[in-house]
Structure formats: structure tokens, C-alpha cells
Amino acid sequence: MQWQIRNPFDFIAIATEGVDAQIIENFWTHFELSKAETSRLLNISEPTIYRWTKSGKKLDRNYSIQIFELTDLFLYGEEVFENQHNFFQWLELPNMALGGFEPREVLEIPGGLSKVRDLLGRIDHGVFS
């Protein structure tokens, strides 16, 4: 990534300038996700992602922020669970703190990302969650 992120508001400034849709492909490649899984997380159809990445489209600000926030969350999750594999396993387990839903399910709903981030923060600080 060619940007310097010093605080969460840098995400907004960068997203307002426009981010190349290729970042979506970089996201699924780095985190070893399927295209289908990535499209569910971003709430964008696979054909739309394909068109955007092939045409070199700049993402709208909201999609740019969403991909930044997901990336930040996944990197934090890897840090908390000490590796990607453990974090992705945790994403698949029903969690009572999330009403019995799997964290991955919660990520797909509005406001879900912050709920999963809060839960990761509690785990990181040793609070039973």
C-alpha cells in the first residue's frame, strides 16, 4: 500500500481521493479468501467486482472505507490470535457475546464490523468473551 496511515481519519481522506478497485483482489489474495466470500463481506456481486477490477475503476468512498476497515480488522484478528489460521477458525465459531452468531455472519450486517472489533478488543485484553 502506498499510503501512510497514522490515524483512522486517514482512511477517509484516502477513500475520498479514490482507491483503485484492484485493492479488492489484493484483499482476497492476502487473506486467502474466495471471491464469493469477499463479495459477501463487501455486499457486492462477484460480476461487479470482476468488472470493477478489470476496468481499473476507482471505488466509491464507502466501499474504499469498508475494504480498509475489513483489512484493519483482519490484521488485528491475526495479531490477537497470533496467526491467520486461528483467527479464521474463530470467525466460524458461534459466539455467545454475539447472540450465538458466528463473527463472520455478523461482519456481513451493518454495524457488525464494530461489534466484532469490540469483541476482539475484549479478547485481546483478557476479558472472557
C-alpha positions in Angstrom: 0.0 0.0 0.0 1.4 3.4 -1.0 -0.4 5.4 1.7 0.7 6.3 5.2 -2.0 5.6 7.8 -1.4 7.5 11.0 -5.0 7.5 12.3 -8.4 6.3 11.4 -9.3 9.6 9.6 -6.6 8.9 7.1 -8.8 6.2 5.8 -11.5 8.8 5.0 -9.1 11.1 3.3 -7.6 8.4 1.1 -11.0 7.0 0.3 -12.3 10.4 -0.8 -9.4 10.6 -3.3 -10.5 7.2 -4.7 -8.9 3.8 -4.4 -8.3 1.5 -7.3 -10.7 -1.5 -7.3 -7.7 -3.7 -7.6 -7.4 -3.4 -3.8 -10.3 -5.8 -3.6 -8.3 -8.5 -5.4 -5.3 -7.7 -3.2 -7.6 -8.2 -0.1 -8.9 -11.6 -1.1 -5.4 -12.8 -2.2 -3.7 -11.6 1.0 -6.3 -13.2 3.3 -6.7 -16.3 1.1 -10.5 -15.7 0.7 -12.6 -16.8 -2.1 -14.2 -14.3 -4.5 -17.6 -15.4 -3.3 -16.7 -14.8 0.4 -15.2 -11.4 -0.5 -18.3 -10.4 -2.4 -20.5 -11.3 0.6 -18.3 -9.3 3.0 -18.4 -6.3 0.8 -22.1 -6.8 -0.2 -21.1 -6.5 -3.9 -21.8 -9.2 -6.5 -18.9 -11.2 -8.0 -19.6 -10.0 -11.5 -19.5 -6.4 -10.3 -16.2 -6.9 -8.6 -14.8 -8.5 -11.7 -15.9 -5.6 -13.9 -14.5 -3.0 -11.4 -11.1 -4.7 -11.1 -10.8 -5.3 -14.9 -11.8 -1.7 -15.8 -9.5 -0.1 -13.3 -12.5 1.7 -11.6 -11.9 3.8 -8.6 -14.0 2.6 -5.7 -16.7 4.9 -4.2 -15.7 6.3 -0.8 -17.9 4.0 1.2 -16.5 0.8 -0.5 -13.0 2.1 0.0 -13.5 2.7 3.7 -15.2 -0.7 4.0 -12.3 -2.5 2.5 -9.8 -0.5 4.7 -11.8 -1.3 7.8 -12.1 -5.0 6.9 -8.3 -5.2 6.3 -7.6 -3.4 9.6 -9.9 -5.8 11.4 -8.4 -8.9 9.8 -4.9 -7.8 10.6 -6.0 -7.1 14.2 -7.6 -10.5 14.4 -4.4 -12.1 13.2 -2.5 -10.3 15.9 -4.9 -11.2 18.6 -5.0 -14.9 17.6 -1.3 -14.9 16.6 -1.9 -16.1 13.1 -4.4 -16.1 10.2 -5.5 -19.7 10.6 -6.5 -19.3 14.2 -8.3 -16.1 13.5 -10.3 -17.5 10.6 -11.2 -20.5 12.7 -12.6 -18.2 15.4 -14.6 -16.3 12.8 -16.5 -19.6 12.1 -17.4 -20.4 15.7 -20.8 -19.3 17.2 -20.1 -16.8 19.9 -22.5 -16.1 22.9 -21.3 -12.5 23.0 -22.7 -12.1 19.5 -26.0 -13.6 20.3 -24.8 -17.1 19.2 -23.9 -15.9 15.7 -20.6 -16.6 14.1 -18.4 -13.5 13.9 -18.2 -13.9 10.1 -22.0 -13.7 9.9 -22.0 -10.6 12.0 -19.4 -8.9 9.7 -22.0 -9.1 6.8 -24.5 -6.9 8.5 -24.5 -3.1 9.0 -22.6 -2.2 12.2 -21.3 -5.8 12.5 -17.7 -4.9 11.9 -17.6 -2.7 15.1 -19.2 -5.4 17.1 -16.6 -8.0 16.0 -13.8 -5.4 16.6 -15.1 -4.8 20.1 -15.2 -8.5 20.9 -11.6 -8.9 19.6 -10.6 -6.0 21.8 -12.0 -7.8 24.8 -10.3 -11.0 23.9 -7.0 -9.1 23.4 -7.3 -7.6 26.9 -8.1 -11.0 28.5 -11.8 -10.4 29.1 -13.8 -13.6 28.8 -15.8 -13.4 25.6 
